Amino acid sequence: MAEFTPTVPARVLPPVTVRDLPEPPRSTWRFIGPGLVGAGVGLASGEFILWPYIASQVGLVFIWGAAIGIITQWFLNMEIERYTLATGETALTGFSRMWKHWGLVFVLMTLASNLWPGWVTTSATMVTYLTGAGEDAVRWVAIGLLLLIAFGLTLAPVIYIALERVIFAKVALVAILIAVAIVVAITADSWVQLGKGLTVGARFPVPPLDFAVLMGAIAYAGAGGGQNLCQSNWIRDKGFGMGLYVPRLVSPVTGQEEAAPSTGFQFAPTKENLARWRAWWRFANLEQAWTFGLVTFVTIALMSMLAYSTVFGRPNLENSIEFLRVEGQVLQETVGTWFGVLFWVIGALALFAAAMGIVDYTSRLAADTIKTVYLGKSSASENKIYFVTVWAIALIGIGILLLGFDQPLLLLVFSACFAAVMMFVYSILLIVLNRRSLPDAIKVRSYRLGALIWSVAFFGTLTVLVVIQQAQTLFGG
């Protein structure tokens, strides 16, 4: 083959280096993890509150919506992974090659969505259910959890390994909860209703539930917003494809830093490299399907079945953390005190792990973009930027909690809009990126291109609905 000229554009950022694609893993078990991390971080309030709340209101007739949302996100995640497998760069870096500030736009929207410490106060609130402490204790428990997250993420020698272990433990705990629930709490009727919700009994239950709530539940089943983009960072740290050439994110305190290139690599489409690519691509698809896709759907389905078995038809349930208090109390009454306590314990730990993942992916996206796009070869490493970002998020959250602020309506409205807007825009950018920046042999095409077009249409529709709804909330009418 003639000398290969990289197809990754170099107008904004320095050109990539040509290297052969690393050999695919012989032992695939060692590489399983990024999909499960994505599932574990995403299994937060949606899977513990929103989907069970929907089941409590309308039964399991809408469970098909979760399947559609997860399949859509699987295709999105794989196109995010495609670029990183092929170049070792994150999708945000790829977007920044098209326009320098795309990465910064997504980072700012992710920060705006996650800076308010609501994601950690949910875990703290569940801790107070266990201890019997009043609402005043939530603030102090949340502060303690923020400090624990910050120390955990910045003192671990290899940050991804620490996060992966926390998420693996979370998934194992949720699996234990579900296994016990199947034996002692989930009714036979809920299995029948689950089958109907996936087949003949499936329908779009409007009314009584708000249309935008149901659309949002589909869109964010599993992950959503900036979290999907972080699949790039997680598979790179795991050593997938060309990501093997990029040093992992380590603690600047306890880890050993390596000189890291500011940009990535690309392989020539030789017969040998394309054979390796097919093996990597097949493995990455399976890893994402079995860990992210299957784990997320099973969790949503069974947590919804648990809610259906215990609180379906109960009046005045709230789509908030209060829902978990009521569900735990009902489980204590119907199954036994021990099971209600187990439900709250595992819920608190699961939501804490999700909060840790949220801080991690927010900080990773920021550190990667700031270092690669704006600082280049300066002395500030990505590890140090990550360290500063993690602690900034934690300290801002602590300051908000100490001052006793309630979340401003304007920020709440913007947060609701950002995730939908982000997914709409980066669905478009992924089409452009994976069509123009990769060789013909590995660019997105066929039904996968169709899935991205569906994603653009779906998240575009959701964006319009959410913006209209939130504008009415903000301005009245």
Residue, then its C-alpha position, 0 to 999 in steps of 0.5 A: m500500500a502507498e504511504f498513508t495520508p491521515t484522514v483526520p483533519a488537522r486544520v484546528l489541532p495538530p495532525v495525528t501520528v500514523r501507527d499500526l492498530p494494536e492487536p485485539p485482546r486474546s483474553t476479553w474478560r480483562f477488557i470488560g468494564p467501560g460499558l458496565v461503568g457507563a451503566g453503573v453511572g447511569l443507574a441513578s435517579g432514573e432507574f431508582i425513581l423515574w421508571p419505578y414512578i412511571a410503573s407506579q402510575v401506569g403499570l408496566v405498559f410503557i417498559w418498551g420505551a426503556a428498550i427503545g431508549i437503551i438501543t438508541q443510546w447503544f448506537l450512540n455509544m458505539e459511534i462515540e467509541r468508533y472514533t476513539l478506537a480508530t484514533g485514540e482521541t476522544a469524541l470531544t477532540g474529534f468535534s474540536r477538530m471541526w470547530k475549535h470550541w465544540g468541546l468547550v461548549f459541551v463541557l460548559m453544558t455538562l458543568a452547568s447540568n452537574l455543578w449543583p450537588g443534587w446528585v449527591t444529596t439524593s444519596a445523603t437523603m437515603v442515608t437519613y432514611l436509614t438513620g432516622a435523622g431529620e432533613d437538617a442532617v442531609r446537608w452534612v451527610a452530603i458534604g461528607l460524601l462530596l469530600l469522600i468522592a473528591f479524595g477517592l478520585t484524586l488519590a487513586p493511583v489509576i483513577y479509572i481502576a478505582l471508579e471501575r471497582v466502585i461501579f462493579a461493587k454497585v452493580a453487584l449490590v443492585a443485583i443482590l437487591i434484585a435477586v432478593a426482590i424476585v424471591v420475596a417481593i416481586t409478584a407473579d402478576s408483574w411478570v405477566q405485565l412485563g410481558k404485556g409491556l413488551t408486546v401486546g399490552a404496550r402503549f403510550p400512556v398519555p394521560p395520566l403522565d405528562f408527554a415530556v416526562l415519558m419522552g425524557a424517560i426514553a431519552y435518558a434510559g441508562a445515561g444521557g447528556g455528557q455521560n455518553l461522550c465519556q465512553s471515549n475516555w473510559i475505553r481509552d483508559k481501558g486500552f481499547g484500540m488506538g487508546l492503548y497508546v495514550p497514557r491513562l489518567v492518574s492521580p498527580v499525588t499517588g500515581q506515576e505520570e507519563a508524557a502524553p501526546s496532545t493528539g492521537f493516532q491513525f492506522a493505515p487501512t492495510k489488510e492486517n490493520l483492518a483484520r484487527w479493527r474488525a476484531w476490536w469493533r466486534f468486541a467493543n459492540l458485544e461489551q457495550a451490548w452485554t454490560f451497558g445495554l443488558v444491565t441497564f434494561v434488566t435493572i430498569a425492568l426489575m426495579s419497575m416490577l418491584a414498584y409495581s408489586t408494592v406501590f402501584g395505584r397508591p395515590n399522591l406518590e411523588n416523582s422525587i426522592e420522596f418516592l423511595r421513602v414511600e417504597g421503602q416503607v411499603l416494603q417494610e410493611t409487606v415483606g419485612t423491616w429487613f427488606g425495607v432497610l436493605f432497599w435503602v442501604i443499597g439505594a444509598l450506596a448505588l446513588f453514591a456510586a453514581a454521584m462519584g461517576i458524575v464527578d468523574y465524567t464531568s471532570r474528565l471531559a473538562a480536563d481532556t478538552i482544556k489540555t488537548v485543545y487549549l493548553g497543548k504542550s504546556s506543562a499543565s498535564e491532563n491529570k492535574i487539570y482533572f485534579v483541580t476540576v474534581w476539587a472545584i466541583a466538590l468545593i463549589g457543591i460544599g459551598i452551596l450546601l453550607l449557604g443553604f441555597d435552593q436550586p435557582l429556577l433558571l438553573l433548573v430549567f437550563s439543566a433540563c434543556f442541556a441534556a436534550v440539546m447536547m444529544f441532538v447536536y452531538s448526534i449530528l456531529l457524530i455523523v459528520l465526524n465518522r463519515r469525513s474523518l475516517p477511512d472508507a473501510i471503517k466509516v459509519r454507514s448502512y443501518r448504523l447511519g440510519a440509527l444516528i439519523w433516528s437519534v437526530a430526529f428523536f432528540g431534536t423533537l425532545t429538544v423542542l418539547v423540553v425547551i417549550q415546556q421549560a420556557q412555560t415554566l420560566f415565564g408562565g403560561 
